[in-house]
Amino acid sequence: MKSFLCGMVLVMAMAAPVAAETRYDRNLEKAVIEIVVSKMGNIRGAFSYKQAPQLVVVPEAAPAAPVPIEPRKQASNNDGLMPAVERPVSRTIF
């Protein structure tokens, strides 16, 4: 029974840091936002509430002419190459 209780105490001690959370500082967040905004300057853009976004229309590309497909030639054994053959697998394990 003692080992069970010691085990439970050990598990609780290991789980305690997981449950702890860091405090959230809103003043730090505001300071960081001000610093980032000042460094971004004019590179950030946005739409005003009165302006509607203008959509860009991409012109359609002209269809490419189809390429005629040539029939494949039948392979001949006259080219000096051997046909691919799978070799038997050795079943011996060293």
SELUM-741607 format. One line per 2 residues: number of its first residue (from 1); their letters; for each residue y, z, x of N, C-alpha, C. Coordinates in pm, 1 decimal. Layout:
<rs>
NUM	A	Y Z X Y Z X Y Z X  ...
</rs>
This chain:
<rs>
1	MK	-119.8 0.0 82.7 0.0 0.0 0.0 125.4 0.0 86.6  116.1 74.4 199.6 231.6 80.0 288.0 260.9 -57.3 347.8
3	SF	155.9 -130.4 383.8 177.8 -262.7 443.2 239.2 -358.5 340.9  199.3 -345.7 214.5 257.8 -429.2 109.7 406.6 -398.6 94.2
5	LC	442.5 -270.4 90.9 583.6 -232.4 76.3 664.4 -274.9 198.8  605.4 -259.4 317.3 675.2 -303.7 438.6 696.2 -454.9 436.2
7	GM	596.6 -528.0 387.7 609.5 -672.0 375.8 718.7 -711.8 277.9  726.2 -641.5 166.0 829.5 -670.2 66.3 968.6 -640.8 122.7
9	VL	981.1 -529.6 196.8 1110.1 -496.6 257.8 1148.5 -603.5 359.7  1052.9 -651.4 436.6 1079.8 -755.6 534.9 1124.7 -885.0 467.3
11	VM	1058.8 -922.0 358.5 1098.0 -1042.8 283.9 1237.8 -1026.6 226.5  1268.5 -910.9 174.3 1403.2 -887.2 117.2 1508.4 -892.4 227.6
13	AM	1475.8 -839.0 344.8 1571.2 -839.9 455.0 1595.5 -982.7 504.4  1492.0 -1066.0 501.2 1509.0 -1205.0 543.4 1583.5 -1287.4 438.7
15	AA	1573.6 -1252.4 311.7 1637.0 -1329.4 204.5 1782.7 -1289.1 183.9  1823.8 -1175.0 233.8 1960.9 -1128.1 211.5 2065.3 -1221.9 271.1
17	PV	2051.9 -1269.2 394.6 2154.8 -1360.3 446.6 2161.7 -1493.3 371.9  2052.1 -1535.3 313.0 2051.9 -1660.9 238.3 2137.4 -1647.7 112.9
19	AA	2132.8 -1531.5 49.7 2207.9 -1510.9 -74.5 2357.0 -1490.4 -49.5  2395.3 -1451.8 71.9 2536.7 -1428.5 102.0 2610.3 -1561.1 109.9
21	ET	2732.4 -1566.4 58.4 2813.4 -1686.8 61.0 2941.7 -1660.6 137.5  2997.7 -1764.5 196.9 3126.2 -1748.8 264.0 3236.8 -1753.0 160.6
23	RY	3342.3 -1681.1 189.5 3454.3 -1677.0 94.5 3533.3 -1806.7 104.9  3585.9 -1852.8 -6.8 3660.2 -1979.0 -12.3 3808.2 -1947.0 -8.6
25	DR	3878.5 -2004.4 86.2 4020.7 -1976.9 103.4 4101.5 -2094.8 50.6  4167.0 -2076.2 -60.5 4245.6 -2183.6 -122.2 4372.0 -2214.3 -41.8
27	NL	4429.7 -2115.4 23.0 4548.5 -2141.0 105.7 4513.7 -2229.1 224.5  4397.6 -2206.4 282.4 4352.7 -2290.8 392.6 4332.2 -2434.6 344.5
29	EK	4276.6 -2449.3 224.3 4255.7 -2583.0 168.3 4389.2 -2655.5 149.1  4488.9 -2585.0 95.7 4619.3 -2647.6 74.9 4682.7 -2689.2 207.8
31	AV	4668.5 -2604.7 310.3 4725.3 -2637.9 441.4 4657.2 -2759.8 500.7  4526.4 -2766.3 487.2 4452.8 -2881.8 539.4 4493.3 -3008.8 465.5
33	IE	4509.1 -3001.5 334.3 4550.3 -3118.6 256.0 4688.5 -3166.4 300.3  4781.2 -3074.6 323.4 4915.3 -3114.3 367.5 4911.5 -3181.5 504.3
35	IV	4829.1 -3128.7 595.5 4819.3 -3188.0 729.2 4760.7 -3328.4 721.4  4654.4 -3344.5 643.2 4590.0 -3475.3 632.4 4683.6 -3576.0 566.4
37	VS	4755.3 -3535.1 462.1 4847.3 -3626.3 393.3 4959.7 -3668.0 486.9  5009.9 -3574.9 567.6 5118.6 -3610.3 658.3 5071.3 -3708.4 765.3
39	KM	4945.9 -3696.1 809.5 4895.1 -3788.0 911.6 4858.6 -3923.4 852.8  4819.1 -3928.8 725.9 4782.5 -4057.0 664.6 4905.1 -4144.1 642.7
41	GN	5012.9 -4085.2 601.4 5136.8 -4159.8 583.3 5124.4 -4266.9 476.5  5160.6 -4390.8 511.2 5164.5 -4500.1 414.9 5034.4 -4578.2 405.1
43	IR	4930.2 -4537.4 477.0 4808.4 -4617.3 470.8 4730.6 -4594.1 342.5  4757.1 -4489.4 274.6 4685.2 -4468.3 148.6 4759.8 -4541.1 37.7
45	GA	4687.4 -4611.9 -42.2 4749.3 -4685.9 -150.7 4683.8 -4650.5 -282.5  4756.0 -4673.0 -388.5 4702.1 -4645.0 -520.9 4779.7 -4727.2 -622.4
47	FS	4726.3 -4736.2 -740.8 4794.6 -4803.5 -850.6 4881.0 -4701.9 -923.3  4996.4 -4746.8 -968.9 5074.7 -4658.7 -1053.7 5014.9 -4661.8 -1193.8
49	YK	5055.3 -4569.2 -1275.1 4999.0 -4561.4 -1410.2 5039.7 -4680.9 -1495.6  5154.3 -4741.6 -1465.5 5203.1 -4853.3 -1545.6 5145.7 -4986.9 -1498.5
51	QA	5094.8 -4992.3 -1376.2 5046.8 -5118.3 -1319.9 4898.6 -5136.6 -1350.3  4865.4 -5253.3 -1401.6 4724.3 -5285.2 -1426.6 4668.7 -5354.9 -1304.3
53	PQ	4549.8 -5320.5 -1261.8 4492.9 -5387.3 -1144.3 4470.9 -5535.7 -1170.9  4501.7 -5617.4 -1071.7 4483.0 -5761.4 -1084.4 4347.0 -5796.4 -1027.1
55	LV	4268.9 -5864.3 -1104.6 4134.7 -5899.9 -1061.9 4137.5 -6033.0 -988.6  4062.1 -6042.9 -883.5 4055.1 -6164.3 -803.2 3937.3 -6246.8 -852.5
57	VV	3962.0 -6373.9 -880.4 3857.1 -6463.4 -926.4 3813.8 -6549.3 -808.3  3686.3 -6541.9 -775.2 3633.8 -6619.0 -663.5 3596.8 -6758.4 -714.6
59	PE	3645.5 -6863.5 -647.3 3609.6 -6998.9 -693.1 3461.3 -7022.7 -671.6  3403.1 -7100.2 -762.9 3260.4 -7128.4 -753.8 3234.0 -7226.0 -639.7
61	AA	3130.3 -7200.1 -565.4 3094.3 -7289.1 -455.0 3020.0 -7409.7 -510.0  3040.1 -7524.0 -445.9 2970.7 -7645.5 -489.4 2822.6 -7631.1 -457.8
63	PA	2735.3 -7670.9 -550.3 2592.0 -7656.7 -522.9 2550.1 -7748.0 -408.9  2465.6 -7696.2 -322.9 2418.2 -7773.3 -208.4 2317.1 -7877.5 -255.1
65	AP	2317.3 -7989.8 -187.0 2222.7 -8096.0 -221.3 2081.8 -8051.3 -184.5  1984.8 -8075.0 -271.8 1849.3 -8031.6 -238.8 1792.3 -8112.9 -123.3
67	VP	1719.9 -8041.8 -38.5 1658.9 -8105.9 77.9 1520.8 -8154.5 37.2  1489.1 -8281.5 63.6 1356.0 -8330.3 26.1 1248.6 -8259.8 109.4
69	IE	1141.1 -8222.3 43.3 1031.6 -8152.6 109.0 927.6 -8254.9 152.8  897.8 -8252.4 280.9 798.7 -8344.9 334.1 661.2 -8281.8 322.1
71	PR	561.3 -8361.1 286.0 427.1 -8303.2 279.2 377.1 -8267.9 419.3  301.7 -8156.3 426.7 249.7 -8112.1 555.1 133.4 -8200.1 598.1
73	KQ	124.7 -8223.1 726.1 15.1 -8302.6 779.0 -110.4 -8216.1 787.5  -222.0 -8276.7 764.3 -349.3 -8206.6 776.4 -375.2 -8178.6 924.4
75	AS	-414.7 -8056.6 955.9 -440.1 -8019.2 1094.4 -563.3 -8092.9 1145.1  -554.2 -8136.5 1267.2 -669.5 -8203.7 1327.7 -713.7 -8123.7 1449.5
77	NN	-839.3 -8135.3 1484.8 -891.2 -8062.7 1599.1 -874.2 -8141.3 1728.1  -795.5 -8246.5 1725.7 -777.8 -8331.6 1842.5 -668.3 -8280.9 1936.1
79	DG	-596.6 -8174.0 1897.0 -482.6 -8130.2 1976.3 -521.1 -8033.8 2088.5  -649.4 -8005.9 2107.0 -694.2 -7920.0 2215.1 -691.0 -7772.9 2181.7
81	LM	-653.2 -7735.3 2061.1 -648.8 -7595.0 2021.8 -775.8 -7558.3 1947.4  -814.0 -7433.8 1958.0 -932.5 -7384.2 1888.3 -888.4 -7315.6 1760.0
83	PA	-968.8 -7323.0 1654.5 -933.3 -7251.0 1532.3 -944.6 -7100.3 1554.7  -859.7 -7023.5 1486.1 -859.8 -6877.6 1499.7 -982.4 -6821.1 1430.5
85	VE	-1056.2 -6736.9 1504.3 -1176.8 -6674.0 1451.6 -1168.3 -6525.5 1484.6  -1192.7 -6440.9 1386.4 -1192.0 -6297.5 1412.6 -1319.8 -6258.5 1483.8
87	RP	-1304.8 -6179.6 1587.3 -1422.9 -6136.5 1659.9 -1480.9 -6012.7 1593.8  -1608.7 -5986.5 1610.4 -1670.6 -5869.5 1547.7 -1615.3 -5740.3 1610.7
89	VS	-1602.7 -5639.1 1527.4 -1549.4 -5511.7 1570.9 -1661.8 -5424.3 1622.1  -1638.7 -5360.5 1735.6 -1740.9 -5272.4 1792.8 -1740.9 -5140.9 1715.6
91	RT	-1854.8 -5093.8 1677.0 -1866.5 -4969.3 1602.2 -1892.8 -4848.9 1694.1  -1897.7 -4872.0 1822.6 -1924.7 -4763.5 1916.7 -1797.6 -4687.2 1944.2
93	IF	-1805.0 -4556.3 1931.8 -1689.7 -4470.4 1958.3 -1719.6 -4392.0 2084.9  -1629.9 -4398.0 2180.9 -1650.9 -4326.6 2306.3 -1595.4 -4188.3 2299.5
</rs>
